[in-house]
Amino acid sequence: PFGNLSDCPNGSRWIMDVFNECAQDGRDVASIVLGLGSIGCFIAAAFPQFYQACRTGIMDQALSIYFLLGWLGGDLLNLIGSFLADQLPLQVYTAIYYVLADLGMLSLYCYYRVKNGGRAFPAPINAAFVFLSVGSLSSLSLLGSASTEDPGTFKGRALLSAPGDQLGPKPFSRTEIIGFTIGSISSVLYLCSRVPQICTNYKRKSTSGVSYSLFALVMLGNSLYGLSVLLKNPEPGQGQGDYILHHVPWLVGSLGVLALDVVISFQFLVYRKGRPGSLEERDALLGEQDES
């Protein structure tokens, strides 16, 4: 079987079989449900922006290329770091979808830039785009082959079967240290990626062409994602503080960007005031008819 229920006394069989994760009580089940909810939010988040891009045709003007590249870089490092640092399986699955959605968003951005006759990207941006795209596809193929050869690779909480008398902090393995470092860099990229988009909105004094549903769903997804990690019970013999320490980069990457996403939300409110609403447009038309 994919999961070994003997390592998870009183655990849920279907959760072990489907997610290879131990869920022994309500907290663990809630963590799984919230994790699935976060994945649903992230899956849905990209579609409103795709629709907005097709409707307005100005995606290349509305979104910052540095925002998209920073987002892809953060998601790529998040995927590699989650895998190396032995994070929860749902964290790895979510990270895989992040990368795929980012590649789709960047492809659509480049399509509209070419269609609208935009200037060519500078050489550093082209190099970063090629490097991140090749790195993303290579990482996905390598992780896919690893999961096929050894399903236990994605087990995540592998030390659930550790003897109960092994108390104290869980030591970082060499691979986990590398993954932890990569995850930390990923969190920095997440935080920095919002700044160019905030600046782009400020310079344009508009959020036209940007879907607020994208950021709203990302905010909700990040909140659920962070809660799912915090609700998960620590491993036997591991304290809550030590458990959180092992997940700090991913918690910062999910919960830390909420503050910057709130800033973008305020920009939507402020710059929307400058647009004539449907009621104002109707009153203006009625006024013209009265005058005629």
C-alpha positions in Angstrom: 0.0 0.0 0.0 1.0 3.6 -0.6 0.7 4.4 3.1 1.7 2.3 6.1 -1.2 2.6 8.7 0.9 0.6 11.2 3.0 3.7 11.6 -0.1 5.8 12.3 -2.2 4.2 15.1 -5.9 5.2 14.9 -5.2 7.1 11.7 -7.6 7.5 8.8 -7.1 4.8 6.2 -8.3 6.9 3.2 -6.2 9.9 4.1 -3.2 7.7 4.4 -3.9 6.0 1.1 -4.7 9.2 -0.8 -2.2 11.7 0.7 0.2 9.3 2.5 -0.2 11.5 5.6 -1.2 10.6 9.1 -4.4 12.0 10.4 -5.2 10.8 13.9 -7.5 13.4 15.3 -9.7 16.4 14.4 -6.7 18.8 14.1 -5.0 16.6 11.5 -8.2 16.2 9.5 -8.8 20.0 9.6 -5.3 20.5 8.4 -6.0 18.3 5.4 -9.3 20.0 4.6 -7.8 23.5 4.9 -4.9 22.4 2.7 -7.3 21.1 0.1 -9.2 24.4 0.3 -6.0 26.4 -0.3 -5.3 24.3 -3.4 -8.8 25.0 -4.6 -8.3 28.7 -4.1 -4.9 28.7 -6.0 -6.4 26.6 -8.8 -9.3 29.1 -9.2 -7.1 32.2 -8.8 -5.5 32.1 -12.2 -8.7 31.9 -14.2 -10.1 35.4 -13.4 -6.8 36.9 -14.5 -6.9 34.9 -17.7 -10.4 36.1 -18.4 -9.5 39.7 -17.6 -6.5 39.5 -19.9 -8.6 38.2 -22.8 -11.3 40.8 -22.2 -9.1 43.9 -21.9 -6.1 42.8 -24.0 -3.7 44.9 -21.9 -2.2 42.3 -19.6 1.3 43.4 -20.6 0.5 46.9 -19.4 -1.4 46.0 -16.3 1.0 43.4 -14.7 4.6 43.9 -14.0 7.0 41.4 -15.6 9.1 41.6 -12.4 6.1 40.6 -10.4 5.5 37.6 -12.6 9.2 36.6 -12.7 9.5 37.0 -8.9 6.4 35.0 -8.4 7.7 32.1 -10.6 11.1 32.2 -9.0 9.5 32.0 -5.5 7.2 29.2 -6.5 10.1 27.2 -8.2 12.3 27.5 -5.1 9.3 26.8 -2.9 8.8 23.5 -4.8 12.4 22.5 -4.6 12.7 23.5 -1.0 9.4 21.7 0.0 10.7 18.5 -1.6 14.1 18.6 0.0 13.0 19.8 3.4 10.5 16.9 3.7 7.4 19.2 4.0 3.8 18.0 4.2 2.6 16.2 1.0 -0.1 18.9 0.4 2.6 21.5 0.4 4.5 19.8 -2.3 1.4 19.2 -4.4 0.4 22.8 -4.0 3.9 24.0 -5.0 3.7 21.9 -8.2 0.5 23.7 -9.3 2.0 27.1 -8.4 4.7 26.6 -11.0 2.4 25.3 -13.7 0.0 28.3 -13.2 2.9 30.8 -13.2 4.2 29.4 -16.5 0.7 29.8 -18.0 0.5 33.4 -16.7 3.9 34.3 -18.2 3.1 32.8 -21.5 -0.1 34.8 -21.7 1.8 38.0 -20.7 4.4 37.4 -23.5 1.6 36.7 -26.0 -0.1 40.1 -25.4 3.2 41.9 -25.3 3.9 40.6 -28.8 0.3 41.2 -30.0 0.3 44.8 -28.7 3.6 45.6 -30.4 5.5 46.1 -27.2 9.3 46.6 -27.1 11.5 43.6 -26.7 12.5 42.6 -23.2 16.0 43.6 -22.0 18.6 40.8 -22.1 18.5 40.2 -18.3 14.8 39.6 -18.3 15.0 37.3 -21.3 17.8 35.3 -19.5 15.8 35.2 -16.3 12.7 34.0 -18.2 14.5 31.2 -20.0 16.4 30.1 -16.9 13.2 30.0 -14.8 11.2 28.2 -17.5 13.9 25.6 -18.1 14.4 25.2 -14.3 10.7 24.7 -13.7 10.2 22.1 -16.4 13.4 20.3 -15.3 12.3 20.3 -11.6 8.8 19.0 -12.5 10.2 16.2 -14.6 12.8 15.2 -11.9 10.2 15.3 -9.1 7.8 13.2 -11.3 10.4 10.6 -11.9 11.3 10.5 -8.2 7.7 10.0 -7.2 7.4 7.2 -9.7 10.5 5.4 -8.6 10.0 5.9 -4.8 6.5 6.8 -3.7 7.8 7.2 -0.1 9.7 10.3 -1.3 6.6 12.4 -0.9 5.7 10.9 2.5 6.6 14.2 4.2 6.2 13.4 7.9 8.5 10.4 7.7 9.4 10.3 11.4 5.8 9.6 12.5 7.0 6.1 13.1 9.9 7.2 15.4 9.9 5.6 18.8 8.1 7.7 21.4 11.1 7.8 23.7 13.1 9.9 21.3 12.2 13.3 22.8 13.7 16.7 22.0 14.0 18.8 18.9 14.0 17.1 15.5 17.4 17.6 14.0 17.8 19.0 10.5 19.3 16.6 8.0 21.7 18.0 5.4 19.0 17.8 2.7 16.6 19.6 5.0 19.1 22.3 5.6 19.4 22.9 1.9 15.7 22.8 1.5 15.2 25.2 4.4 17.7 27.6 2.8 16.0 27.4 -0.6 12.6 27.9 1.1 13.9 31.0 2.9 15.1 32.5 -0.4 11.7 31.6 -1.9 9.9 33.6 0.8 12.1 36.6 0.1 11.2 36.4 -3.6 7.5 36.2 -2.7 7.8 39.4 -0.6 9.8 41.2 -3.2 7.6 40.2 -6.1 4.7 42.3 -4.8 6.6 45.5 -4.8 7.0 45.9 -8.6 3.2 45.4 -9.0 2.4 47.9 -6.3 4.7 50.4 -8.1 3.1 49.6 -11.5 -0.4 50.3 -10.1 0.9 53.5 -8.5 2.5 54.8 -11.7 -0.6 54.0 -13.8 -2.9 55.3 -11.1 -5.1 52.4 -12.2 -5.7 48.7 -11.7 -7.4 48.3 -15.1 -6.5 45.0 -16.7 -5.7 43.4 -13.3 -8.2 41.0 -11.8 -8.8 41.6 -8.1 -10.2 38.1 -7.8 -6.6 36.9 -8.5 -5.3 38.6 -5.3 -8.4 37.9 -3.3 -8.2 34.2 -4.0 -4.5 34.2 -3.4 -5.0 35.9 0.0 -7.6 33.3 0.9 -5.5 30.5 -0.3 -2.4 31.7 1.6 -4.5 32.1 4.8 -5.9 28.5 4.5 -2.4 27.2 3.6 -0.8 28.8 6.7 -3.6 27.6 8.9 -3.3 24.0 7.5 0.4 23.9 8.5 -0.2 25.4 11.9 -3.0 23.0 12.7 -1.0 19.9 11.9 0.0 18.0 15.0 3.8 17.8 15.6 5.5 14.5 15.3 5.7 12.3 18.5 8.4 13.8 20.8 8.5 17.1 18.9 7.3 20.3 20.5 5.1 22.8 18.8 7.8 25.4 18.7 10.3 23.1 17.0 7.6 22.0 14.5 6.9 25.6 13.5 10.7 26.3 13.2 10.9 23.6 10.6 8.1 25.3 8.6 9.1 29.0 9.1 10.1 29.8 5.5 6.8 28.4 4.1 4.7 30.2 6.8 6.5 33.4 6.0 6.0 32.9 2.3 2.2 32.3 2.7 1.3 34.6 5.6 4.0 37.2 5.1 2.7 38.3 1.7 -0.8 39.0 3.0 0.3 42.5 4.2 1.5 43.4 0.7 -1.6 41.9 -0.9 -3.7 44.1 1.5 -1.8 47.1 0.0 -2.8 46.0 -3.5 -6.4 45.6 -2.3 -6.4 49.2 -1.1 -5.0 50.3 -4.5 -8.0 48.6 -6.1 -10.3 50.7 -3.8 -8.5 54.0 -4.3 -8.1 53.8 -8.1 -11.6 52.5 -8.7 -12.9 55.8 -7.4 -11.5 57.5 -10.4 -13.6 55.5 -12.8 -17.2 56.5 -13.6 -19.5 54.0 -12.2 -22.5 52.5 -14.1 -24.9 54.7 -12.1 -23.0 57.9 -13.0 -22.8 56.9 -16.7 -26.6 56.3 -16.7 -27.3 59.7 -15.1 -25.1 61.4 -17.6 -27.0 59.8 -20.5 -30.3 60.6 -19.0 -29.2 64.2 -18.6 -28.2 64.4 -22.2 -31.6 63.0 -23.3 -33.4 65.7 -21.1 -31.4 68.4 -22.7 -32.2 67.2 -26.2 
